[in-house]
Amino acid sequence: MTDSSPERPQADQDDVLELNKDLEKMTECAENMSVQLTWMAYDLVALRTSPELGALLQGLEEAYHRCRAAVCGARSREPDLEDRDDPSQI
């Protein structure tokens, strides 16, 4: 008995590989969003259960800015994008 199933063209295999790569990227993006949402929920719960935590975080941020100004010198302008530690806070 002979196997009469035709071979898949190379184009179909390339399409499948490209689809797999796209699915991996989409899965990674969904995982990243899930992690971000989890941290946001954690932060919300932490702030609601401990309201003084917000004030402590504000004080910590102010202390950071004072230290940075002391180390880097007082700047009359906002730091450039390259100078920022967290680009999401633009």
A tleap script that builds the chain and sets N, CA, C and O, in Angstrom:
source leaprc.protein.ff14SB
mol = sequence {
  NMET THR ASP SER SER PRO GLU ARG PRO GLN
  ALA ASP GLN ASP ASP VAL LEU GLU LEU ASN
  LYS ASP LEU GLU LYS MET THR GLU CYS ALA
  GLU ASN MET SER VAL GLN LEU THR TRP MET
  ALA TYR ASP LEU VAL ALA LEU ARG THR SER
  PRO GLU LEU GLY ALA LEU LEU GLN GLY LEU
  GLU GLU ALA TYR HIE ARG CYS ARG ALA ALA
  VAL CYS GLY ALA ARG SER ARG GLU PRO ASP
  LEU GLU ASP ARG ASP ASP PRO SER GLN CILE
}
set mol.1.N position { 0.819 -1.161 0.000 }
set mol.1.CA position { 0.000 0.000 0.000 }
set mol.1.C position { 0.881 1.250 0.000 }
set mol.1.O position { 1.853 1.330 0.751 }
set mol.2.N position { 0.545 2.197 -0.823 }
set mol.2.CA position { 1.348 3.409 -0.913 }
set mol.2.C position { 0.657 4.537 -0.173 }
set mol.2.O position { -0.570 4.601 -0.096 }
set mol.3.N position { 1.471 5.421 0.365 }
set mol.3.CA position { 0.949 6.601 1.065 }
set mol.3.C position { 0.728 7.687 0.031 }
set mol.3.O position { 1.690 8.205 -0.537 }
set mol.4.N position { -0.518 8.039 -0.220 }
set mol.4.CA position { -0.835 9.000 -1.271 }
set mol.4.C position { -1.035 10.413 -0.737 }
set mol.4.O position { -1.501 11.278 -1.478 }
set mol.5.N position { -0.696 10.675 0.528 }
set mol.5.CA position { -0.893 12.024 1.056 }
set mol.5.C position { 0.181 12.944 0.488 }
set mol.5.O position { 1.368 12.622 0.555 }
set mol.6.N position { -0.218 14.082 -0.068 }
set mol.6.CA position { 0.754 15.003 -0.659 }
set mol.6.C position { 1.561 15.714 0.419 }
set mol.6.O position { 1.090 15.924 1.537 }
set mol.7.N position { 2.767 16.072 0.061 }
set mol.7.CA position { 3.625 16.833 0.965 }
set mol.7.C position { 3.099 18.260 1.075 }
set mol.7.O position { 2.566 18.810 0.111 }
set mol.8.N position { 3.253 18.854 2.254 }
set mol.8.CA position { 2.845 20.249 2.435 }
set mol.8.C position { 3.855 21.145 1.746 }
set mol.8.O position { 5.059 20.920 1.867 }
set mol.9.N position { 3.404 22.129 1.045 }
set mol.9.CA position { 4.349 23.062 0.423 }
set mol.9.C position { 5.136 23.822 1.493 }
set mol.9.O position { 4.683 23.968 2.628 }
set mol.10.N position { 6.303 24.295 1.116 }
set mol.10.CA position { 7.164 25.039 2.030 }
set mol.10.C position { 6.468 26.305 2.534 }
set mol.10.O position { 6.666 26.713 3.678 }
set mol.11.N position { 5.659 26.917 1.683 }
set mol.11.CA position { 4.958 28.145 2.081 }
set mol.11.C position { 4.027 27.876 3.256 }
set mol.11.O position { 3.925 28.706 4.160 }
set mol.12.N position { 3.349 26.735 3.262 }
set mol.12.CA position { 2.460 26.401 4.371 }
set mol.12.C position { 3.250 26.217 5.656 }
set mol.12.O position { 2.807 26.643 6.722 }
set mol.13.N position { 4.411 25.590 5.568 }
set mol.13.CA position { 5.239 25.390 6.755 }
set mol.13.C position { 5.742 26.732 7.289 }
set mol.13.O position { 5.791 26.946 8.501 }
set mol.14.N position { 6.112 27.627 6.384 }
set mol.14.CA position { 6.545 28.960 6.804 }
set mol.14.C position { 5.407 29.713 7.480 }
set mol.14.O position { 5.619 30.413 8.470 }
set mol.15.N position { 4.196 29.566 6.941 }
set mol.15.CA position { 3.032 30.217 7.545 }
set mol.15.C position { 2.758 29.679 8.947 }
set mol.15.O position { 2.402 30.434 9.852 }
set mol.16.N position { 2.926 28.377 9.116 }
set mol.16.CA position { 2.708 27.769 10.425 }
set mol.16.C position { 3.758 28.275 11.410 }
set mol.16.O position { 3.428 28.582 12.556 }
set mol.17.N position { 5.019 28.366 10.981 }
set mol.17.CA position { 6.073 28.875 11.847 }
set mol.17.C position { 5.817 30.328 12.234 }
set mol.17.O position { 6.005 30.715 13.388 }
set mol.18.N position { 5.385 31.126 11.262 }
set mol.18.CA position { 5.080 32.531 11.545 }
set mol.18.C position { 3.896 32.644 12.504 }
set mol.18.O position { 3.892 33.486 13.401 }
set mol.19.N position { 2.904 31.797 12.309 }
set mol.19.CA position { 1.748 31.789 13.206 }
set mol.19.C position { 2.172 31.421 14.617 }
set mol.19.O position { 1.706 32.026 15.583 }
set mol.20.N position { 3.048 30.437 14.746 }
set mol.20.CA position { 3.536 30.042 16.071 }
set mol.20.C position { 4.276 31.184 16.747 }
set mol.20.O position { 4.099 31.416 17.943 }
set mol.21.N position { 5.107 31.900 15.991 }
set mol.21.CA position { 5.830 33.041 16.556 }
set mol.21.C position { 4.852 34.122 17.009 }
set mol.21.O position { 5.009 34.692 18.088 }
set mol.22.N position { 3.849 34.400 16.189 }
set mol.22.CA position { 2.844 35.406 16.549 }
set mol.22.C position { 2.078 34.996 17.802 }
set mol.22.O position { 1.804 35.828 18.666 }
set mol.23.N position { 1.732 33.713 17.899 }
set mol.23.CA position { 1.012 33.230 19.069 }
set mol.23.C position { 1.881 33.315 20.322 }
set mol.23.O position { 1.382 33.631 21.402 }
set mol.24.N position { 3.169 33.036 20.187 }
set mol.24.CA position { 4.080 33.153 21.320 }
set mol.24.C position { 4.174 34.600 21.789 }
set mol.24.O position { 4.174 34.866 22.991 }
set mol.25.N position { 4.255 35.545 20.836 }
set mol.25.CA position { 4.309 36.962 21.195 }
set mol.25.C position { 3.027 37.391 21.900 }
set mol.25.O position { 3.070 38.108 22.900 }
set mol.26.N position { 1.887 36.949 21.376 }
set mol.26.CA position { 0.609 37.310 21.987 }
set mol.26.C position { 0.488 36.723 23.391 }
set mol.26.O position { -0.021 37.375 24.303 }
set mol.27.N position { 0.959 35.487 23.557 }
set mol.27.CA position { 0.926 34.852 24.868 }
set mol.27.C position { 1.816 35.600 25.845 }
set mol.27.O position { 1.435 35.809 26.997 }
set mol.28.N position { 3.000 36.005 25.395 }
set mol.28.CA position { 3.911 36.757 26.252 }
set mol.28.C position { 3.304 38.097 26.656 }
set mol.28.O position { 3.417 38.508 27.811 }
set mol.29.N position { 2.663 38.776 25.713 }
set mol.29.CA position { 2.005 40.056 26.029 }
set mol.29.C position { 0.882 39.853 27.044 }
set mol.29.O position { 0.730 40.652 27.968 }
set mol.30.N position { 0.102 38.795 26.877 }
set mol.30.CA position { -0.982 38.517 27.822 }
set mol.30.C position { -0.417 38.205 29.204 }
set mol.30.O position { -0.980 38.628 30.213 }
set mol.31.N position { 0.700 37.462 29.258 }
set mol.31.CA position { 1.330 37.165 30.547 }
set mol.31.C position { 1.836 38.443 31.211 }
set mol.31.O position { 1.678 38.622 32.419 }
set mol.32.N position { 2.447 39.334 30.420 }
set mol.32.CA position { 2.939 40.602 30.977 }
set mol.32.C position { 1.795 41.436 31.526 }
set mol.32.O position { 1.915 42.024 32.600 }
set mol.33.N position { 0.680 41.494 30.796 }
set mol.33.CA position { -0.478 42.247 31.282 }
set mol.33.C position { -1.014 41.636 32.570 }
set mol.33.O position { -1.407 42.352 33.491 }
set mol.34.N position { -1.026 40.315 32.627 }
set mol.34.CA position { -1.496 39.636 33.822 }
set mol.34.C position { -0.625 39.975 35.029 }
set mol.34.O position { -1.137 40.211 36.123 }
set mol.35.N position { 0.684 39.999 34.827 }
set mol.35.CA position { 1.603 40.353 35.917 }
set mol.35.C position { 1.370 41.788 36.356 }
set mol.35.O position { 1.320 42.067 37.554 }
set mol.36.N position { 1.226 42.701 35.403 }
set mol.36.CA position { 0.990 44.103 35.741 }
set mol.36.C position { -0.324 44.273 36.504 }
set mol.36.O position { -0.383 45.012 37.487 }
set mol.37.N position { -1.372 43.591 36.053 }
set mol.37.CA position { -2.660 43.675 36.746 }
set mol.37.C position { -2.568 43.093 38.148 }
set mol.37.O position { -3.187 43.608 39.079 }
set mol.38.N position { -1.801 42.025 38.301 }
set mol.38.CA position { -1.627 41.432 39.627 }
set mol.38.C position { -0.938 42.403 40.566 }
set mol.38.O position { -1.340 42.548 41.721 }
set mol.39.N position { 0.114 43.079 40.069 }
set mol.39.CA position { 0.815 44.054 40.913 }
set mol.39.C position { -0.081 45.246 41.232 }
set mol.39.O position { -0.049 45.770 42.345 }
set mol.40.N position { -0.882 45.676 40.253 }
set mol.40.CA position { -1.794 46.788 40.510 }
set mol.40.C position { -2.801 46.409 41.600 }
set mol.40.O position { -3.083 47.204 42.496 }
set mol.41.N position { -3.337 45.190 41.515 }
set mol.41.CA position { -4.288 44.741 42.529 }
set mol.41.C position { -3.611 44.630 43.886 }
set mol.41.O position { -4.195 44.997 44.906 }
set mol.42.N position { -2.393 44.130 43.901 }
set mol.42.CA position { -1.652 44.023 45.160 }
set mol.42.C position { -1.435 45.412 45.770 }
set mol.42.O position { -1.647 45.615 46.965 }
set mol.43.N position { -1.009 46.363 44.932 }
set mol.43.CA position { -0.785 47.726 45.422 }
set mol.43.C position { -2.080 48.323 45.966 }
set mol.43.O position { -2.074 48.986 47.003 }
set mol.44.N position { -3.179 48.089 45.274 }
set mol.44.CA position { -4.466 48.621 45.721 }
set mol.44.C position { -4.843 48.041 47.076 }
set mol.44.O position { -5.274 48.772 47.968 }
set mol.45.N position { -4.684 46.749 47.231 }
set mol.45.CA position { -5.020 46.111 48.505 }
set mol.45.C position { -4.096 46.626 49.600 }
set mol.45.O position { -4.546 46.906 50.711 }
set mol.46.N position { -2.810 46.753 49.294 }
set mol.46.CA position { -1.852 47.233 50.300 }
set mol.46.C position { -2.198 48.656 50.730 }
set mol.46.O position { -2.136 48.974 51.918 }
set mol.47.N position { -2.560 49.512 49.783 }
set mol.47.CA position { -2.902 50.892 50.130 }
set mol.47.C position { -4.207 50.975 50.905 }
set mol.47.O position { -4.347 51.817 51.792 }
set mol.48.N position { -5.160 50.118 50.583 }
set mol.48.CA position { -6.440 50.167 51.294 }
set mol.48.C position { -6.339 49.598 52.698 }
set mol.48.O position { -7.040 50.046 53.605 }
set mol.49.N position { -5.467 48.607 52.881 }
set mol.49.CA position { -5.353 48.029 54.209 }
set mol.49.C position { -4.436 48.854 55.097 }
set mol.49.O position { -4.523 48.779 56.322 }
set mol.50.N position { -3.552 49.646 54.483 }
set mol.50.CA position { -2.623 50.463 55.253 }
set mol.50.C position { -2.548 51.848 54.625 }
set mol.50.O position { -1.659 52.102 53.812 }
set mol.51.N position { -3.470 52.760 54.986 }
set mol.51.CA position { -3.493 54.084 54.361 }
set mol.51.C position { -2.215 54.890 54.590 }
set mol.51.O position { -1.862 55.728 53.761 }
set mol.52.N position { -1.525 54.652 55.692 }
set mol.52.CA position { -0.298 55.407 55.927 }
set mol.52.C position { 0.812 54.998 54.967 }
set mol.52.O position { 1.812 55.704 54.838 }
set mol.53.N position { 0.642 53.869 54.296 }
set mol.53.CA position { 1.634 53.444 53.315 }
set mol.53.C position { 1.758 54.461 52.185 }
set mol.53.O position { 2.860 54.703 51.693 }
set mol.54.N position { 0.649 55.059 51.768 }
set mol.54.CA position { 0.686 56.079 50.719 }
set mol.54.C position { 1.527 57.270 51.133 }
set mol.54.O position { 2.312 57.793 50.342 }
set mol.55.N position { 1.363 57.694 52.368 }
set mol.55.CA position { 2.155 58.825 52.867 }
set mol.55.C position { 3.623 58.450 52.958 }
set mol.55.O position { 4.495 59.263 52.649 }
set mol.56.N position { 3.901 57.226 53.378 }
set mol.56.CA position { 5.295 56.774 53.446 }
set mol.56.C position { 5.933 56.722 52.059 }
set mol.56.O position { 7.087 57.111 51.880 }
set mol.57.N position { 5.171 56.240 51.087 }
set mol.57.CA position { 5.691 56.184 49.722 }
set mol.57.C position { 5.944 57.584 49.171 }
set mol.57.O position { 6.931 57.808 48.470 }
set mol.58.N position { 5.065 58.518 49.484 }
set mol.58.CA position { 5.259 59.898 49.046 }
set mol.58.C position { 6.523 60.479 49.667 }
set mol.58.O position { 7.303 61.147 48.988 }
set mol.59.N position { 6.724 60.223 50.958 }
set mol.59.CA position { 7.937 60.691 51.627 }
set mol.59.C position { 9.187 60.064 51.035 }
set mol.59.O position { 10.212 60.731 50.890 }
set mol.60.N position { 9.107 58.782 50.693 }
set mol.60.CA position { 10.236 58.098 50.079 }
set mol.60.C position { 10.561 58.689 48.709 }
set mol.60.O position { 11.728 58.859 48.358 }
set mol.61.N position { 9.520 59.000 47.942 }
set mol.61.CA position { 9.733 59.606 46.631 }
set mol.61.C position { 10.374 60.988 46.766 }
set mol.61.O position { 11.276 61.330 46.001 }
set mol.62.N position { 9.917 61.777 47.727 }
set mol.62.CA position { 10.512 63.097 47.952 }
set mol.62.C position { 11.971 62.984 48.386 }
set mol.62.O position { 12.813 63.770 47.951 }
set mol.63.N position { 12.273 62.003 49.244 }
set mol.63.CA position { 13.653 61.788 49.691 }
set mol.63.C position { 14.528 61.377 48.508 }
set mol.63.O position { 15.681 61.797 48.410 }
set mol.64.N position { 13.984 60.561 47.619 }
set mol.64.CA position { 14.722 60.158 46.419 }
set mol.64.C position { 15.066 61.379 45.580 }
set mol.64.O position { 16.199 61.523 45.121 }
set mol.65.N position { 14.090 62.257 45.379 }
set mol.65.CA position { 14.341 63.448 44.558 }
set mol.65.C position { 15.376 64.374 45.209 }
set mol.65.O position { 16.206 64.963 44.516 }
set mol.66.N position { 15.326 64.499 46.531 }
set mol.66.CA position { 16.329 65.314 47.228 }
set mol.66.C position { 17.723 64.703 47.084 }
set mol.66.O position { 18.694 65.415 46.829 }
set mol.67.N position { 17.816 63.401 47.244 }
set mol.67.CA position { 19.116 62.725 47.110 }
set mol.67.C position { 19.646 62.842 45.686 }
set mol.67.O position { 20.834 63.086 45.477 }
set mol.68.N position { 18.771 62.668 44.724 }
set mol.68.CA position { 19.195 62.766 43.330 }
set mol.68.C position { 19.677 64.170 43.013 }
set mol.68.O position { 20.663 64.350 42.298 }
set mol.69.N position { 18.972 65.171 43.550 }
set mol.69.CA position { 19.384 66.555 43.333 }
set mol.69.C position { 20.734 66.812 43.983 }
set mol.69.O position { 21.559 67.537 43.427 }
set mol.70.N position { 20.974 66.224 45.161 }
set mol.70.CA position { 22.253 66.413 45.835 }
set mol.70.C position { 23.384 65.727 45.086 }
set mol.70.O position { 24.488 66.265 45.003 }
set mol.71.N position { 23.123 64.553 44.545 }
set mol.71.CA position { 24.164 63.803 43.844 }
set mol.71.C position { 24.391 64.349 42.438 }
set mol.71.O position { 25.532 64.554 42.022 }
set mol.72.N position { 23.320 64.580 41.722 }
set mol.72.CA position { 23.430 65.000 40.316 }
set mol.72.C position { 23.472 66.513 40.166 }
set mol.72.O position { 23.749 67.012 39.076 }
set mol.73.N position { 23.211 67.236 41.211 }
set mol.73.CA position { 23.147 68.689 41.122 }
set mol.73.C position { 21.730 69.121 40.811 }
set mol.73.O position { 20.972 68.391 40.172 }
set mol.74.N position { 21.382 70.291 41.259 }
set mol.74.CA position { 20.032 70.801 41.006 }
set mol.74.C position { 19.889 71.091 39.526 }
set mol.74.O position { 20.748 71.734 38.922 }
set mol.75.N position { 18.818 70.623 38.956 }
set mol.75.CA position { 18.558 70.845 37.535 }
set mol.75.C position { 17.383 71.786 37.388 }
set mol.75.O position { 16.395 71.698 38.116 }
set mol.76.N position { 17.510 72.679 36.443 }
set mol.76.CA position { 16.411 73.615 36.226 }
set mol.76.C position { 15.394 73.072 35.238 }
set mol.76.O position { 14.365 73.702 34.994 }
set mol.77.N position { 15.673 71.911 34.669 }
set mol.77.CA position { 14.753 71.322 33.703 }
set mol.77.C position { 14.466 69.883 34.104 }
set mol.77.O position { 15.144 69.307 34.956 }
set mol.78.N position { 13.445 69.318 33.470 }
set mol.78.CA position { 13.102 67.925 33.711 }
set mol.78.C position { 14.180 67.036 33.096 }
set mol.78.O position { 14.753 67.395 32.067 }
set mol.79.N position { 14.468 65.889 33.702 }
set mol.79.CA position { 15.437 64.980 33.102 }
set mol.79.C position { 14.932 64.461 31.762 }
set mol.79.O position { 13.728 64.319 31.547 }
set mol.80.N position { 15.869 64.183 30.871 }
set mol.80.CA position { 15.503 63.628 29.574 }
set mol.80.C position { 14.975 62.218 29.757 }
set mol.80.O position { 15.086 61.634 30.835 }
set mol.81.N position { 14.395 61.671 28.681 }
set mol.81.CA position { 13.875 60.317 28.732 }
set mol.81.C position { 14.968 59.319 29.089 }
set mol.81.O position { 14.706 58.353 29.805 }
set mol.82.N position { 16.183 59.532 28.605 }
set mol.82.CA position { 17.270 58.606 28.868 }
set mol.82.C position { 17.666 58.620 30.337 }
set mol.82.O position { 18.200 57.631 30.839 }
set mol.83.N position { 17.414 59.727 31.038 }
set mol.83.CA position { 17.803 59.863 32.424 }
set mol.83.C position { 16.783 59.248 33.384 }
set mol.83.O position { 17.091 59.045 34.559 }
set mol.84.N position { 15.596 58.955 32.908 }
set mol.84.CA position { 14.551 58.456 33.799 }
set mol.84.C position { 14.797 56.981 34.113 }
set mol.84.O position { 15.205 56.199 33.254 }
set mol.85.N position { 14.538 56.635 35.358 }
set mol.85.CA position { 14.670 55.242 35.782 }
set mol.85.C position { 13.504 54.401 35.285 }
set mol.85.O position { 13.696 53.242 34.920 }
set mol.86.N position { 12.297 54.962 35.263 }
set mol.86.CA position { 11.112 54.230 34.867 }
set mol.86.C position { 10.404 54.998 33.758 }
set mol.86.O position { 9.734 55.994 34.030 }
set mol.87.N position { 10.546 54.542 32.491 }
set mol.87.CA position { 9.925 55.276 31.374 }
set mol.87.C position { 8.411 55.262 31.406 }
set mol.87.O position { 7.786 56.045 30.691 }
set mol.88.N position { 7.795 54.405 32.202 }
set mol.88.CA position { 6.346 54.392 32.252 }
set mol.88.C position { 5.775 55.575 33.012 }
set mol.88.O position { 4.564 55.795 32.995 }
set mol.89.N position { 6.646 56.355 33.692 }
set mol.89.CA position { 6.156 57.487 34.474 }
set mol.89.C position { 6.270 58.799 33.704 }
set mol.89.O position { 6.400 59.867 34.302 }
set mol.90.N position { 6.222 58.716 32.401 }
set mol.90.CA position { 6.299 59.907 31.542 }
set mol.90.C position { 4.927 60.517 31.423 }
set mol.90.O position { 4.759 61.530 30.745 }
savepdb mol mol.pdb
quit
